[in-house]
């Protein structure tokens, strides 16, 4: 998930304090905390030509540098190598997705060979001592369903339920963590409002129609998993848990002293971060204020209530929001570095994709999600870093804030880094480098980078030791709180170092 974060807002500054855990000399996570790394089928497998993304890429100018996914990382043929590489990072979770167009290449026709392939992948993950964390839908529709209108088709939830049930019946004995959808709101905004992702629509009517169908699809898939799951894959005495993965962006007012800016930021925050979850947890939504004509009826249905056993949280960045009469969606605009700096006179550090680097956001995200009362997994968090010189610091900073939330009682059970390897980053193509392993796309050679080596030590130690903290923040950091505070933050309270 990458550039899509920016599009979510198409629809104050918090003073930062040092993490008490780091200031005390180390960060230790709870026993049985799960460390992992993430992949997704279209972004890594290669050789996928039967879905709507493969068709979308044929349009001129939609992918940076004219890239096409093509062979990607050839993970389809190299999965055993990649699973071994993940195991060498001391990980316990291997997050992956299943490509719908491989499993069901035509309406109602399931490919036994492809099911056998994914069973082999899951077997390999289990043999390695890791737990598969499997996503059913990660942005790509089989072409036959896209041709029927995708999630604007009123029967799309029927197709989705059938697909999910088939996966559970055939692969469920190997899977105890299912996520039905990845970043539903990002997918909708990118693909149905802005047209920068497949299926390439720019139509608010189709957006709301697809939203209702995706919500129903999740609920139907959840029921199918529960109905068909009779196996305890990991031997913990419990059958499969099913949840959803959402992207949590931090949305702050451009001018915190402006009531109008604050109201707009609040609405964007609710729309992007809580509308979906309120529906799935049986809470009354605020949809009427966002889309009065549709109102509550597409989301607040009894069948959706309590269809989340856990919530996956992807966290990357922060945005500043204010109203705008020139923007086409919801009368708002967002921005990151240059505009924020112009307003505040303070520096705002960004990563290579222009996203604000804001580690406290992961704390704010899980604190907000904690109110739903179900377990939380960080299912993506990472930085594009072509030299991998900033990745260790990025990981350490975010884990410090995550541990603070855990210490305050937020039920975070695991952290899954994006990504295991470099990969195809949707509309950005291949140039962003998120991997713990670098990939030479010409040879498909994988190479452990500096950030990957650091993360392997995090997983091995179940946190950050004092020497690891010193390696990131300097020799005095683990023992001298004032020194660490000075190194971490500039005079204005803004995080330094990126």
C-alpha positions in Angstrom: 0.0 0.0 0.0 1.6 3.1 -0.9 0.7 6.2 -2.9 -2.9 5.3 -2.0 -2.5 6.9 1.4 -2.4 10.3 -0.3 -5.6 9.8 -2.1 -7.5 8.9 1.0 -7.8 12.5 2.0 -8.9 13.6 -1.3 -12.2 12.7 0.1 -1.8 21.2 16.3 0.9 19.5 15.6 1.3 17.2 18.6 4.3 17.8 20.8 6.2 14.5 20.9 7.7 13.0 24.0 10.3 10.3 24.4 9.0 6.8 24.9 9.4 5.7 28.5 10.4 2.2 27.4 13.3 3.5 25.3 14.4 6.0 27.9 14.5 3.2 30.5 17.2 1.5 28.3 15.3 -1.1 26.3 12.0 -1.9 24.6 10.7 -5.4 25.6 7.4 -6.6 24.1 5.0 -9.0 25.8 5.7 -12.7 25.8 4.2 -14.3 22.7 4.1 -11.0 20.7 4.2 -11.9 17.0 6.7 -10.5 14.6 6.2 -10.8 10.9 6.7 -9.4 7.4 4.2 -8.9 4.6 3.7 -9.7 0.9 0.7 -9.6 -1.4 0.1 -11.8 -4.4 0.0 -9.3 -7.3 2.9 -7.3 -5.9 5.3 -10.2 -5.7 4.2 -13.3 -7.5 4.5 -12.4 -11.1 2.7 -14.0 -14.1 -0.8 -12.7 -13.2 -2.6 -11.6 -16.3 -6.3 -12.5 -15.6 -7.2 -9.7 -13.2 -8.3 -6.1 -13.5 -5.0 -4.7 -12.5 -3.2 -6.4 -15.4 -5.8 -4.8 -17.7 -5.6 -1.4 -16.0 -1.8 -1.3 -16.5 -2.3 -1.2 -20.3 -3.7 2.3 -20.0 -1.0 4.9 -20.9 0.4 6.9 -18.0 -1.3 5.1 -15.1 1.9 3.5 -13.7 5.0 5.5 -12.9 7.8 5.1 -15.4 5.5 3.0 -17.6 6.2 0.0 -15.4 4.0 -3.1 -15.6 3.9 -5.7 -12.9 5.0 -8.6 -15.2 7.3 -11.0 -13.4 7.3 -8.9 -10.3 9.6 -10.7 -7.8 8.8 -14.1 -9.3 7.6 -15.2 -5.8 5.2 -17.7 -7.4 8.3 -19.8 -8.4 10.6 -18.6 -5.6 8.2 -18.9 -2.6 10.3 -21.5 -0.8 13.3 -19.1 -1.0 11.3 -16.2 0.3 9.8 -18.2 3.1 13.2 -19.3 4.1 14.4 -15.7 4.0 11.5 -14.7 6.3 12.4 -17.4 8.7 16.0 -16.2 8.8 14.6 -12.9 10.1 13.4 -14.8 13.2 9.7 -14.1 12.3 6.6 -15.9 13.5 4.1 -14.4 11.0 4.2 -14.6 7.2 1.5 -12.3 5.8 0.4 -13.2 2.2 -2.6 -13.0 0.0 -4.3 -15.3 -2.4 -4.9 -14.2 -6.0 -8.6 -14.6 -6.8 -8.0 -14.7 -10.6 -5.7 -17.8 -10.1 -8.2 -19.6 -7.9 -11.3 -18.8 -9.9 -10.2 -17.8 -13.5 -13.8 -18.0 -14.8 -17.2 -17.5 -13.1 -17.8 -20.6 -10.9 -14.7 -22.6 -12.2 -12.1 -23.3 -9.6 -8.6 -24.2 -10.6 -7.4 -27.2 -8.6 -3.8 -26.8 -9.7 -3.7 -23.3 -8.3 -5.3 -24.4 -5.0 -2.6 -27.0 -4.8 0.0 -24.3 -5.3 -1.3 -22.2 -2.5 -1.5 -25.3 -0.3 2.2 -25.9 -1.0 3.0 -22.3 0.0 1.0 -22.6 3.2 2.6 -26.0 4.0 6.0 -24.4 3.5 5.2 -21.5 5.8 4.0 -24.0 8.5 7.1 -26.2 8.1 9.2 -23.2 8.6 7.6 -22.6 12.0 5.7 -19.5 11.0 2.0 -18.8 11.0 0.3 -17.8 7.7 -1.7 -14.5 8.0 -3.8 -14.7 4.8 -5.7 -11.9 3.0 -8.5 -13.0 0.7 -8.8 -9.8 -1.4 -5.8 -7.4 -1.8 -7.0 -4.9 -4.5 -7.4 -7.3 -7.5 -10.5 -8.7 -9.1 -10.6 -11.5 -11.6 -11.3 -10.1 -15.1 -14.6 -12.0 -15.4 -16.0 -10.2 -12.3 -14.6 -6.8 -13.3 -16.4 -7.2 -16.6 -19.6 -7.7 -14.6 -19.0 -4.3 -12.8 -16.8 -5.5 -10.0 -18.1 -4.4 -6.6 -20.7 -2.2 -8.2 -22.5 -5.4 -9.2 -25.3 -6.1 -6.7 -24.4 -9.8 -6.7 -20.7 -9.1 -6.0 -21.1 -10.2 -2.3 -22.5 -13.6 -3.6 -19.3 -14.1 -5.7 -17.1 -13.0 -2.8 -18.8 -15.3 -0.3 -18.5 -18.3 -2.7 -14.8 -17.5 -3.2 -14.1 -17.2 0.6 -16.0 -20.4 1.4 -14.0 -22.3 -1.3 -10.7 -21.0 0.3 -11.8 -22.0 3.8 -13.0 -25.5 2.7 -9.8 -26.2 0.8 -7.1 -24.4 2.7 -8.6 -23.7 6.1 -6.9 -26.5 7.8 -3.6 -24.5 7.3 -4.9 -21.1 8.2 -6.0 -19.6 11.5 -5.8 -16.0 10.6 -7.9 -14.7 7.7 -8.4 -11.1 6.6 -11.2 -10.6 4.2 -10.0 -7.3 2.6 -7.0 -5.1 2.6 -7.5 -1.3 3.0 -11.1 -1.2 1.8 -11.4 2.6 2.0 -8.1 3.1 0.2 -9.2 0.7 -2.5 -12.5 2.5 -3.0 -11.1 6.0 -3.0 -8.3 5.1 -5.4 -10.4 3.0 -7.7 -13.8 4.5 -7.7 -13.4 8.2 -6.9 -10.0 9.2 -8.2 -9.5 6.6 -10.9 -5.8 6.2 -10.3 -6.2 2.5 -9.5 -8.2 -0.3 -11.1 -11.0 -0.2 -12.0 -10.3 3.4 -12.8 -13.6 5.0 -12.0 -14.2 8.7 -11.0 -17.8 8.3 -10.0 -19.2 9.0 -6.5 -22.4 7.0 -7.2 -20.3 4.0 -8.0 -18.1 4.6 -4.9 -21.1 4.4 -2.5 -22.5 1.4 -4.3 -19.2 -0.4 -4.1 -18.8 0.5 -0.4 -22.1 -1.1 0.4 -21.2 -4.2 -1.5 -17.8 -4.5 0.1 -19.2 -4.2 3.5 -21.7 -7.0 2.7 -19.0 -9.0 1.1 -16.9 -8.9 4.3 -19.8 -10.0 6.5 -20.7 -12.8 4.1 -17.1 -14.0 3.9 -16.8 -13.8 7.7 -19.9 -16.1 8.0 -18.6 -18.5 5.4 -15.3 -18.8 7.3 -17.0 -19.5 10.6 -19.5 -21.9 9.0 -16.8 -24.0 7.2 -13.9 -23.8 9.6 -13.5 -27.0 11.5 -9.8 -27.0 11.9 -7.4 -25.7 14.5 -4.3 -25.1 12.3 -2.0 -23.8 15.0 -3.1 -26.1 17.8 -4.1 -23.3 20.2 -7.5 -24.8 20.8 -9.3 -22.2 18.7 -10.5 -22.2 15.2 -9.8 -19.5 12.6 -10.0 -15.8 13.5 -11.3 -13.5 10.8 -10.8 -9.8 10.5 -10.2 -7.0 8.1 -7.2 -4.8 7.4 -7.6 -1.0 7.3 -5.2 1.8 6.7 -5.1 4.3 9.5 -4.0 7.8 8.5 -3.5 10.6 11.0 -5.6 13.6 9.9 -4.9 16.8 11.7 -6.3 20.3 10.9 -4.1 22.5 8.8 -4.7 25.3 11.3 -5.5 23.8 14.7 -7.0 27.2 15.8 -9.5 27.1 13.0 -12.9 25.5 13.9 -13.6 24.9 10.3 -10.3 23.1 9.7 -10.8 21.0 12.8 -14.3 20.0 11.7 -13.1 19.0 8.3 -10.2 17.0 9.8 -12.6 15.2 12.1 -14.8 14.3 9.2 -11.9 12.9 7.1 -10.7 11.0 10.1 -14.1 9.4 10.6 -14.6 8.6 7.0 -11.2 7.1 6.4 -10.6 5.4 9.8 -13.9 4.6 11.6 -16.9 4.5 9.2 -16.1 0.9 8.1 -15.3 -0.3 11.6 -18.3 1.2 13.2 -20.5 -0.7 10.7 -18.8 -4.0 11.3 -18.9 -3.7 15.1 -22.6 -2.8 15.1 -22.2 0.8 16.1 -24.3 3.6 14.7 -22.4 5.3 11.9 -22.2 9.0 11.1 -22.8 8.3 7.4 -25.7 10.7 7.1 -23.5 13.7 7.6 -21.1 12.4 4.9 -23.6 11.1 2.3 -27.2 12.2 3.3 -29.1 10.6 0.4 -27.8 7.1 1.1 -27.9 7.6 4.9 -27.5 4.6 7.2 -29.1 2.0 5.1 -26.0 0.7 3.2 -24.0 0.1 6.4 -26.1 -0.3 9.5 -27.6 -3.7 9.0 -27.8 -6.3 11.8 -26.0 -9.0 9.7 -22.8 -6.9 9.8 -22.6 -6.6 13.6 -19.6 -8.2 15.4 -18.0 -9.6 12.2 -14.5 -8.8 13.4 -12.4 -11.1 15.6 -9.5 -8.7 15.2 -8.5 -5.6 13.3 -5.4 -5.3 11.2 -3.9 -1.8 11.1 -1.7 -0.5 8.4 0.0 2.8 9.4 2.3 4.9 7.4 1.8 8.7 7.7 0.1 11.9 8.8 -1.8 14.5 6.8 -3.0 18.0 7.3 -6.5 18.9 6.2 -8.5 22.0 5.4 -11.6 22.9 3.3 -11.1 23.8 -0.3 -13.7 25.0 -2.9 -11.4 23.9 -5.7 -11.0 20.2 -4.8 -13.5 17.9 -6.4 -14.1 15.5 -3.5 -15.8 16.5 -0.3 -14.5 20.0 -0.6 -11.2 19.3 1.1 -7.5 19.2 0.5 -4.6 17.6 2.2 -0.9 18.1 2.0 2.3 17.1 3.7 5.7 18.6 3.8 5.9 21.9 1.8 2.5 23.3 2.6 2.7 22.4 6.3 6.1 24.0 6.6 4.9 27.1 4.9 2.1 27.4 7.4 4.0 26.6 10.6 7.5 27.7 9.8 8.7 24.3 11.1 10.4 21.5 9.2 8.4 18.4 8.5 10.5 15.5 7.5 9.3 13.2 4.7 10.3 9.9 3.2 11.2 9.3 -0.5 7.5 9.2 -1.5 6.8 12.6 0.2 4.9 11.1 3.1 5.4 12.7 6.5 7.4 10.5 8.9 5.4 10.6 12.1 6.1 7.7 14.5 3.7 9.0 17.2 0.9 8.3 14.7 1.1 4.6 15.3 0.4 5.2 18.9 -2.5 7.5 18.1 -3.9 4.9 15.6 -3.9 1.9 17.9 -5.2 4.0 20.8 -8.2 5.0 18.6 -8.7 1.4 17.4 -8.4 0.1 20.9 -11.9 1.3 21.7 -13.4 -1.5 19.6 -12.3 -4.0 22.2 -10.8 -6.6 19.9 -7.2 -7.7 19.3 -5.1 -5.5 17.0 -2.3 -6.5 14.7 -0.1 -4.0 12.9 -0.4 -5.5 9.5 1.8 -3.0 7.6 4.3 -0.3 8.6 7.4 0.6 6.6 9.4 3.2 4.7 10.6 3.5 1.1 14.3 3.6 1.5 16.5 2.8 -1.4 19.7 2.8 0.6 18.1 1.2 3.7 20.0 3.7 5.9 16.8 5.1 7.5 14.8 1.9 8.0 16.3 0.9 11.4 15.6 4.3 12.9 12.1 4.2 11.4 11.4 0.8 13.0 12.8 1.8 16.3 10.9 5.0 16.5 7.6 3.3 15.7 8.1 0.4 18.0 8.8 2.8 20.9 5.4 4.4 20.4 3.7 1.1 19.9 5.1 -0.2 23.1 3.8 2.9 24.9 0.3 2.0 23.7 0.7 -1.6 24.8 1.9 -0.4 28.3 -1.3 1.6 28.4 -3.5 -1.4 27.9 -4.1 -1.4 24.1 -4.4 -5.0 22.9 -1.7 -5.0 20.2 -0.7 -8.6 19.5 1.8 -8.4 16.7 3.8 -6.2 14.3 4.1 -7.1 10.6 6.6 -5.1 8.6 5.9 -3.9 5.0 7.6 -5.5 3.2 9.5 -8.7 3.2 11.0 -7.9 -0.2 11.0 -5.0 -2.6 7.9 -5.3 -4.9 5.5 -3.7 -7.4 4.0 -0.7 -5.5 0.8 -0.3 -7.5 0.6 3.1 -9.3 4.2 3.9 -8.2 5.6 0.9 -10.1 8.9 -0.6 -9.0 10.9 2.5 -7.9 9.9 2.6 -4.1 12.0 0.2 -2.1 10.2 -1.1 1.0 11.9 -4.4 1.4 13.8 -5.9 4.2 15.5 -7.7 1.4 16.6 -5.7 -1.7 15.5 -7.3 -5.0 17.6 -7.0 -8.2 14.7 -7.3 -10.7 17.1 -8.3 -13.6 18.4 -11.3 -11.8 15.7 -11.7 -9.0 18.5 -11.9 -6.5 17.5 -11.1 -2.9 19.9 -9.4 -0.6 19.4 -8.7 3.1 19.8 -4.9 3.7 20.8 -3.0 6.8 17.2 -2.4 7.9 16.4 -6.1 7.5 19.3 -7.1 9.6 18.1 -4.7 12.3 14.6 -6.1 12.2 15.9 -9.6 12.5 17.5 -8.6 15.8 14.3 -7.0 16.9 12.4 -10.2 16.4 15.2 -12.3 17.9 15.2 -10.2 21.1 11.4 -9.5 21.2 12.2 -5.8 21.2 15.2 -3.5 21.3 18.1 -4.1 23.5 20.3 -1.3 24.9 23.0 -1.9 22.3 20.5 -1.8 19.5 19.1 1.5 20.9 22.6 2.9 21.0 23.3 1.8 17.5 20.3 3.9 16.3 20.3 6.9 18.6 23.8 7.2 19.7 26.1 5.9 22.5 24.3 7.7 25.4 20.8 7.1 24.3 19.9 4.0 26.2 21.0 5.3 29.6 20.6 9.1 29.4 17.0 10.3 28.9 18.0 13.9 28.3 20.5 13.0 25.6 18.0 10.8 23.9 15.4 13.5 24.0 17.8 16.0 22.5 18.8 13.6 19.7 15.2 12.6 19.0 13.5 16.0 19.0 14.5 19.5 17.8 13.7 22.6 19.8 10.2 22.9 18.4 9.3 19.4 19.5 9.4 18.0 15.9 11.0 14.7 15.4 14.5 15.0 13.9 16.7 12.7 11.9 15.0 11.7 8.7 
